[in-house]
Amino acid sequence: MAVAEYYPHVTLGGILGSQSLHGGLFSSDAFQPQAFIGLHWRLFDFGRVDAEVAQARGTEAQALAEYRQTMLRAAEDVENAITTQVHLSVQRRELDAEIEAHHVAREAARQAYEGGAVSLREVLDEDQQLLAARDLQAQLAANDARAAVATFRALGGGW
């Protein structure tokens, strides 16, 4: 629109009416159309027009930069959410293996205790380590749920 100010603006207008001093109001003699044309051109104002064009281009460049920044932030949010889910999946697999190892060790300690080879303290230590690993597993499941929600929202869901 700013560039359009370099060119003249032509306006067309018209009025339809009727007037009757002698005779019928709706006769052909009473019908009075009028038309007019207007011309507007900022001929001696090109310096100001140049400044307005430069300002409009600057505003457009700013809007484009803001759009690109918004798109980069959105892509970063999606990438971070997916990366978090992948890391949590790896942690979950490692923790599942750790829990299985603690379970096997606890059973071995219990059998050794029943056989009289170890004290009750070793069995209770294995129980404590197994419970700590299961607690960590519950925390990891909560973090995984949060990461799934974050991924869903980053991809535009939930609106």
C-alpha positions in Angstrom: 0.0 0.0 0.0 2.9 2.4 0.7 4.3 1.9 -2.8 0.8 2.7 -4.2 1.3 6.3 -3.0 3.7 6.9 -5.9 0.8 6.7 -8.3 -2.3 8.9 -8.7 -5.6 7.9 -7.2 -8.7 8.3 -9.3 -12.1 8.4 -7.8 -15.4 8.2 -9.5 -18.7 9.2 -8.0 -22.2 10.0 -8.9 -25.5 11.2 -7.6 -28.9 10.4 -8.8 -31.8 12.6 -8.0 -35.0 14.2 -9.2 -36.4 17.7 -9.1 -39.7 19.0 -10.2 -40.8 22.5 -10.2 -43.5 22.1 -12.9 -44.9 18.7 -13.5 -44.4 15.2 -12.2 -41.7 14.3 -9.8 -41.1 10.9 -11.5 -41.1 12.1 -15.1 -38.0 12.0 -17.3 -37.7 15.8 -17.2 -37.3 15.6 -13.4 -34.5 13.0 -13.5 -31.1 14.7 -12.8 -28.0 12.5 -12.7 -24.7 13.9 -11.8 -21.2 12.4 -12.0 -17.8 13.6 -10.8 -14.3 12.4 -11.0 -11.5 13.1 -8.6 -7.7 12.9 -8.9 -5.4 12.8 -6.0 -1.6 12.5 -6.5 1.1 13.3 -4.0 3.3 14.7 -6.7 5.5 17.0 -4.6 5.6 14.7 -1.6 7.8 11.9 -2.8 10.3 12.3 0.0 7.6 11.5 2.6 6.3 8.6 0.4 9.9 7.2 0.2 10.0 7.3 4.0 6.6 5.6 4.3 7.7 2.9 1.9 10.9 2.4 3.9 9.0 2.2 7.1 6.5 -0.3 5.6 9.4 -2.5 4.4 11.0 -2.3 7.9 7.7 -3.3 9.5 7.4 -6.2 7.1 11.0 -7.3 7.8 10.3 -7.2 11.6 7.1 -9.2 11.3 9.0 -11.8 9.2 11.8 -12.0 11.8 9.3 -12.5 14.6 7.5 -15.2 12.6 10.8 -17.0 12.0 11.7 -16.7 15.7 8.3 -18.1 16.7 8.8 -21.1 14.3 12.3 -21.8 15.6 11.0 -21.8 19.2 8.2 -24.1 18.2 10.6 -26.5 16.5 12.9 -26.3 19.5 10.0 -27.2 21.8 9.1 -30.2 19.7 12.7 -31.4 19.5 13.3 -31.0 23.3 10.1 -32.9 24.1 10.9 -35.8 21.8 14.5 -35.9 23.0 13.2 -36.0 26.6 11.0 -38.9 25.8 13.8 -40.8 24.1 16.1 -40.3 27.1 13.4 -41.4 29.5 12.8 -44.5 27.4 16.5 -45.4 27.6 16.5 -44.8 31.4 13.4 -46.9 31.8 15.0 -49.9 30.0 18.1 -49.5 32.2 16.1 -49.2 35.3 14.0 -52.3 34.4 17.2 -54.3 34.1 18.4 -52.9 37.4 15.2 -53.8 39.2 15.4 -57.3 37.7 18.9 -57.7 39.0 17.9 -56.4 42.5 15.0 -58.9 42.5 17.4 -61.8 41.7 19.9 -60.6 44.2 17.2 -60.3 46.9 16.0 -63.8 46.2 19.6 -65.1 46.4 20.2 -63.2 49.7 16.9 -64.6 51.1 17.8 -68.2 50.1 21.3 -67.7 51.6 19.8 -66.3 54.8 17.5 -69.3 55.0 20.5 -71.6 54.5 22.4 -69.7 57.3 25.1 -68.4 55.0 24.4 -64.6 55.5 22.8 -62.5 58.1 19.4 -60.8 57.9 21.1 -57.5 57.3 22.1 -58.5 53.7 18.5 -59.5 52.9 17.3 -56.2 54.3 19.9 -54.2 52.3 18.7 -55.9 49.1 15.1 -55.1 50.0 16.1 -51.5 50.5 17.9 -51.3 47.2 15.0 -52.9 45.4 12.5 -50.5 46.9 14.6 -47.5 46.1 14.8 -48.7 42.4 11.0 -49.2 42.3 10.6 -45.7 43.8 12.8 -44.4 41.0 10.8 -46.3 38.5 7.6 -44.6 39.7 9.2 -41.2 39.4 10.4 -42.1 36.0 6.9 -43.1 35.0 5.6 -39.7 36.2 8.3 -37.9 34.2 7.5 -40.0 31.2 3.8 -39.0 31.4 4.9 -35.3 31.7 7.1 -35.7 28.7 4.3 -37.2 26.7 2.0 -34.3 27.5 4.8 -31.8 26.6 5.3 -33.6 23.3 1.6 -33.5 22.6 1.3 -29.8 23.4 4.5 -29.0 21.4 3.0 -30.7 18.3 0.0 -28.5 18.6 -2.4 -30.7 20.5 -4.7 -29.8 23.3 -6.1 -26.6 21.8 
